[in-house]
C-alpha cells in the first residue's frame, strides 16, 4: 500500500526532520510511505484577493500531486479518534487504494482541493504549525497501522 502526505512547504529544523525520519522508518514495515513537499506561494500581501490567488496557485500544485483516496486536513473537517482513522486506513488498504493525506499552506486550501477530498479531517479546533502537524499526522498514520495490525503501540 502506498501512503503519501502532500504538503505545502519544507521542514527546516533538524528535530522535525529527525521525527519524520523515525516515523518513516517505523511505517516501512506496513506500507510505502512518502512525503511530497510543494512550493509555498511567494505572495507576501495580506490583501484578500492576493491570498485567494496564492491559495489557488498552491491548490493547482496540490491537485497535480493527488493520487487515490484523498484525506484533507482542514479546520472545517470532522474530528475522529485514532481507531476511526485506523478504520479509514484499513478501508483504503482493503480496496487496494493509494492513500494521500493533504496539509495545505498557511492560508488554507483552495475550494478545488477541498472539493477533491474523500474525507476532510481536523485534529481539534486549534491551529497547529505546519511542521508540527506533519509530524503529528505521520505519527497518527503509524498508530493506525499499529491498531490495524495488533501491534502494541496504541493505548
Secondary structure as a PSIPRED ss2 file (coil, helix, strand):
# PSIPRED VFORMAT (PSIPRED V4.0)

   1 X C   1.000  0.000  0.000
   2 X E   0.000  0.000  1.000
   3 X E   0.000  0.000  1.000
   4 X E   0.000  0.000  1.000
   5 X E   0.000  0.000  1.000
   6 X E   0.000  0.000  1.000
   7 X E   0.000  0.000  1.000
   8 X E   0.000  0.000  1.000
   9 X C   1.000  0.000  0.000
  10 X C   1.000  0.000  0.000
  11 X C   1.000  0.000  0.000
  12 X C   1.000  0.000  0.000
  13 X C   1.000  0.000  0.000
  14 X H   0.000  1.000  0.000
  15 X H   0.000  1.000  0.000
  16 X H   0.000  1.000  0.000
  17 X H   0.000  1.000  0.000
  18 X H   0.000  1.000  0.000
  19 X H   0.000  1.000  0.000
  20 X H   0.000  1.000  0.000
  21 X H   0.000  1.000  0.000
  22 X H   0.000  1.000  0.000
  23 X H   0.000  1.000  0.000
  24 X H   0.000  1.000  0.000
  25 X H   0.000  1.000  0.000
  26 X H   0.000  1.000  0.000
  27 X H   0.000  1.000  0.000
  28 X C   1.000  0.000  0.000
  29 X C   1.000  0.000  0.000
  30 X C   1.000  0.000  0.000
  31 X C   1.000  0.000  0.000
  32 X E   0.000  0.000  1.000
  33 X E   0.000  0.000  1.000
  34 X E   0.000  0.000  1.000
  35 X E   0.000  0.000  1.000
  36 X E   0.000  0.000  1.000
  37 X E   0.000  0.000  1.000
  38 X E   0.000  0.000  1.000
  39 X C   1.000  0.000  0.000
  40 X C   1.000  0.000  0.000
  41 X C   1.000  0.000  0.000
  42 X C   1.000  0.000  0.000
  43 X C   1.000  0.000  0.000
  44 X C   1.000  0.000  0.000
  45 X C   1.000  0.000  0.000
  46 X C   1.000  0.000  0.000
  47 X C   1.000  0.000  0.000
  48 X H   0.000  1.000  0.000
  49 X H   0.000  1.000  0.000
  50 X H   0.000  1.000  0.000
  51 X H   0.000  1.000  0.000
  52 X H   0.000  1.000  0.000
  53 X H   0.000  1.000  0.000
  54 X H   0.000  1.000  0.000
  55 X H   0.000  1.000  0.000
  56 X H   0.000  1.000  0.000
  57 X H   0.000  1.000  0.000
  58 X H   0.000  1.000  0.000
  59 X H   0.000  1.000  0.000
  60 X H   0.000  1.000  0.000
  61 X H   0.000  1.000  0.000
  62 X H   0.000  1.000  0.000
  63 X H   0.000  1.000  0.000
  64 X H   0.000  1.000  0.000
  65 X H   0.000  1.000  0.000
  66 X C   1.000  0.000  0.000
  67 X C   1.000  0.000  0.000
  68 X C   1.000  0.000  0.000
  69 X E   0.000  0.000  1.000
  70 X E   0.000  0.000  1.000
  71 X E   0.000  0.000  1.000
  72 X E   0.000  0.000  1.000
  73 X E   0.000  0.000  1.000
  74 X E   0.000  0.000  1.000
  75 X E   0.000  0.000  1.000
  76 X E   0.000  0.000  1.000
  77 X E   0.000  0.000  1.000
  78 X E   0.000  0.000  1.000
  79 X C   1.000  0.000  0.000
  80 X C   1.000  0.000  0.000
  81 X C   1.000  0.000  0.000
  82 X H   0.000  1.000  0.000
  83 X H   0.000  1.000  0.000
  84 X H   0.000  1.000  0.000
  85 X H   0.000  1.000  0.000
  86 X H   0.000  1.000  0.000
  87 X H   0.000  1.000  0.000
  88 X H   0.000  1.000  0.000
  89 X H   0.000  1.000  0.000
  90 X H   0.000  1.000  0.000
  91 X H   0.000  1.000  0.000
  92 X H   0.000  1.000  0.000
  93 X H   0.000  1.000  0.000
  94 X H   0.000  1.000  0.000
  95 X H   0.000  1.000  0.000
  96 X C   1.000  0.000  0.000
  97 X C   1.000  0.000  0.000
  98 X C   1.000  0.000  0.000
  99 X E   0.000  0.000  1.000
 100 X E   0.000  0.000  1.000
 101 X E   0.000  0.000  1.000
 102 X E   0.000  0.000  1.000
 103 X E   0.000  0.000  1.000
 104 X C   1.000  0.000  0.000
 105 X E   0.000  0.000  1.000
 106 X C   1.000  0.000  0.000
 107 X C   1.000  0.000  0.000
 108 X E   0.000  0.000  1.000
 109 X C   1.000  0.000  0.000
 110 X C   1.000  0.000  0.000
 111 X H   0.000  1.000  0.000
 112 X H   0.000  1.000  0.000
 113 X H   0.000  1.000  0.000
 114 X H   0.000  1.000  0.000
 115 X H   0.000  1.000  0.000
 116 X H   0.000  1.000  0.000
 117 X C   1.000  0.000  0.000
 118 X C   1.000  0.000  0.000
 119 X E   0.000  0.000  1.000
 120 X E   0.000  0.000  1.000
 121 X E   0.000  0.000  1.000
 122 X C   1.000  0.000  0.000
 123 X C   1.000  0.000  0.000
 124 X C   1.000  0.000  0.000
 125 X C   1.000  0.000  0.000
 126 X C   1.000  0.000  0.000
 127 X C   1.000  0.000  0.000
 128 X C   1.000  0.000  0.000
 129 X C   1.000  0.000  0.000
 130 X H   0.000  1.000  0.000
 131 X H   0.000  1.000  0.000
 132 X H   0.000  1.000  0.000
 133 X H   0.000  1.000  0.000
 134 X H   0.000  1.000  0.000
 135 X H   0.000  1.000  0.000
 136 X H   0.000  1.000  0.000
 137 X H   0.000  1.000  0.000
 138 X H   0.000  1.000  0.000
 139 X H   0.000  1.000  0.000
 140 X H   0.000  1.000  0.000
 141 X H   0.000  1.000  0.000
 142 X H   0.000  1.000  0.000
 143 X H   0.000  1.000  0.000
 144 X H   0.000  1.000  0.000
 145 X H   0.000  1.000  0.000
 146 X H   0.000  1.000  0.000
 147 X H   0.000  1.000  0.000
 148 X H   0.000  1.000  0.000
 149 X C   1.000  0.000  0.000
 150 X C   1.000  0.000  0.000
 151 X C   1.000  0.000  0.000
 152 X C   1.000  0.000  0.000
 153 X C   1.000  0.000  0.000
 154 X C   1.000  0.000  0.000
 155 X C   1.000  0.000  0.000
